[in-house]
């Protein structure tokens, strides 16, 4: 019942997300006290998604270790359900949302950090925590995809799910009954970042959650929200292609290795080592490997 390295790694990643979430929630920022709290921010939602996903991964590993060799069919059925949930969550939420947060955050940050992560936040959030929220998400999810095969759902159901998430978040930012309150998300008492108005939150507080939305018109916002939904769908498809590429390549490599071994056993000892090598090379040229 020994743990393998990838299982230990999942535990370490889960603990790192728990640490990041605890440290983030411990920060006393004015934005955490306004309507919606931390749940206004996609970064925080993504951290929760990643923590829950890796929690399910760890639970799956433990269940697999406990049921291995037991012969209990009910436990095996429950394990299969857990694996299906793990795979679905990576495909629909963990990969597309995680990659989206990292790519969009750093793209806007490179153009003008005040539009996404005002310099004032450096007084509240240390650099290591910022990278924990906006950088390490990508390598962690790629490591998980590389170390474990995940069965993607049907493309139609997967795209429907990611569209539902995207539209749901946009509505959370946009739709509601306006209450004309003028509360600054980043007010410190002495200075404040330009007011941010996503759309329930916007109508309730009169502010945009992300500063750059304050500086573009209604038409540009519609284009932006539509583009982000399309990007989410693209990232879902990218994850599916990447997952298939990784595991198809590994399968071909394993088949090549097994064929080489079987060929060597068939030729040896009646043929010389040179003949064995010649046959293997001839087979590799024929298969394109």
N, C-alpha and C positions, 0 to 999 in steps of 0.2 A: 504494500500500500504506500510505497514511496512516492513523493511528489516529483514530477519531472520539471525541468527548468521553466518551461512555458507556464506551468501552473503557479510556480513561485512568482514568476514575473507578473501574472495577473493579480495576485495578492498585493504585490508591491505597488502596482498601478492604482488599484482600488484604494489603498491606504493613502497614496499621494493625493488622489481626488478628495478623499475625506478631509485631509489636512488643508487643502486649498479652500474647500467650502467652509470649513470652520474658521480659518483665518479671514476669509472674505466677509463672512457674516459678523465677525467680531469687530470689523471696522465701523466706526461711528461716522457714517457719511449722511448728510442731509437727504440725499436722494433715497436712502433706505427708509426714511421716515415719511415720505410722500406716498400718494396713492399708488398701489401696486407693489410697493416695496422693491425688493430685488427682482421680482418676477416680471418687471418691465423690460429687463435686459435679456437679449437673446444669449449673451455670454453666460449669464447665470443659469438660464434654462438648459443650455448646452452642458454646463458642468454637472447639473443634476442628471441629465440624460447619460453622460459618460459614466458617472458614479453608479447609477442604477444598472447600466449595461455591464460594467465590469463586476458589479456585485452578482449579477445573474451568471456571469462566466465562472466566478469563483464557486458559486452554489452548484453549478453544473459539474464542475470538476470534483467537488466533494461528493456529490450524488453518484458520479461515475465510479469513484473509488470505493464507495460503500456498497454499491450494487454489483460490482465486478465479481463474477463467479458465484453470485448468490442463487441464480436461477429463478428469482422471484419475478414473474411476468408482470405483476402490477407495478413493481418498482421500475422495471424497464420501460413500461408505458409512460410512467410519470417522468422518467428521465428523457424520453423522446420528446415529450411535450415541452420540457424545460429547454432542450436543445433547439426545438423549433422556435420558441420564444426568443432565445438568444440570437439565433440567426436572423429572425425577423427584425429585431431591434437594431442589429448592426446595419442591415440593409436599408431600413427605412428611416432611422433616426441617427444612430451614432456616427455612421460614416458621412452621409450628406450634410447633416447639421454641423458636425465637427469641422469638416473641411470648409464649409461655407463661412463659419465664424472666423477661422484662421485666415483664409484668403481675403475675405472682404475687409476684415479689420486692418490687416497690414497694408492692403492696397490703399485704403482711405488714409490710414496713418502716414504712409509715405508721401501722399499728396499734400495733406494738411492735417496734422494731428488734432488741431482744435475742433475739427469737424466730427471727430469720433471719440477722441480720448484727450480732453483738454489738459494742458500742462498742470492745471490746478490739482488734478487727481494724483499727481506725484506726491502731494502732501499727505495723501490718505493711503495710497496703494503702493507698496514697495515694488521695485523692479522685478524681483523673483516671482512675486505673486501675479504680476501682469503677464509674465511669460508662462506661468502655470495655467492661466486662464486662456491665453491667446496663441500660444506657441506649441507647448508639449502635447496638446490634444492631437495634432497631426501625426507625429511619430508614434504615439501610443496606439492610435487606431490602425496605423499601417503595420505595426508589429503584430497586433492581434490578427489582422487579416492574413499576414504571412505565416503565422504559426498554427493557425487553425482553419480548416475548410468550413465555409459557411454556405448553407443552402439558401439561395435567394428565393423569395416568393415569385409568383407569376408577375410578369412585367406590368400588366394592367393593374393588379391590386397594389403592387408596390408604388407605382406612380400615383395612384389614387390616394394612398396613405400620405405620401410626402406632400402632395398638393393640399390635402386637408390640413396638415400641420402648418404649411406656409400661409394659407388663407386664414386659418384660425389665428395665427400670430398677428397677421396684418389687421384683422378685425379687432383683436385685443388692443391694438394700437390706435384704431380709428373710429369705431362705431359706438355711439352712446348718446346720452342726453347731456348737453353741454351745461356745465356749471361754471360761470365766469369767475374762476379763481385765478389769481396771479401768484403762483408759487414757483420759486426758482428751484430747479432740481439740484443745482450745485451751489446754492447760497452758503456762504461761510460766516456771514455776519459783517464782514468787512469788504468782501469782494465777491463777485459771482461771475460764472461763465455765462455767455449769451444764453438766453432762455431756450430750453429745449421743449418742443410740443409733442404711441402707436396705437388705433385710432380711438379706442375706448378711452385709453389713458389721456389722449389729447383732448377729447371732449370733456372729460371730467376735470382735468387740471388746467386746460388751456395751454399745455406745453407739449413739445415734441420730446420723446425720450432721447433721440440722437440729435446733436446740434446741427448737423448738416441739413436736416429736413426743414429747419427754420429758414434756410437760405435758398430754397428752391420753390418754384411755384406749384400750384395744384396739378397742372398737366405733367410736370416733371416728376412729381411724386407718384402719379399713377404709372408712368413709364418705369420709374425705379422699382415700385412694388411688383409690377408685372415682370420686370427683368429678374428680380430676385427669385420669383416663383419658377421662372424658366431655368435659372441657374441651379436651383434646388433639384429640379427634375434631371438636369444634365449631370449633376453630381451623383444622383442615384444611379444613372446609367453608367457613369464612369466607375463607380464602385462595383457594379455587376461585371463589367468588362475586366476590371483589374482582378477581381476575385477569380473569374474563370481563367484568365491568363496565368495567374500564379499557380493555380492547381492543375491546369492542363499541362503546363510546362513541367511541373514536378512529376506528374503521372508519366509523361513521355520519357523523362529522365530515368525514372524507376524501371520502366519497361525496357529501355535500352540497357540498363545495368543487368537486369535479369536475363535478357537475351544473350549478352556477352558471356555471362556465367554458363548458361545452358549450352552455348556454342562451344565453349572451351571444354566442357565435360564430354560433349559428343565427339570432339576431335581428338581429345587426349585419352590414352597415350598412343593411339595408332598413328597419329600425325605428329610432326615436329612442332615446336613452339612457333617457328616461322610460319608454318601453315595455319596455325591458330590465329596469329596476328593478321595474316593476309585475309582470312575469311571474315574476321571481325571488321577490318577496314572496308572490305567489299560490301558488307551489309550496311555499314554506316553511310557509305556513298550512295547506296541505293535508297536509303530512307531519308537522306538529307540531313542527318544528325552530325 
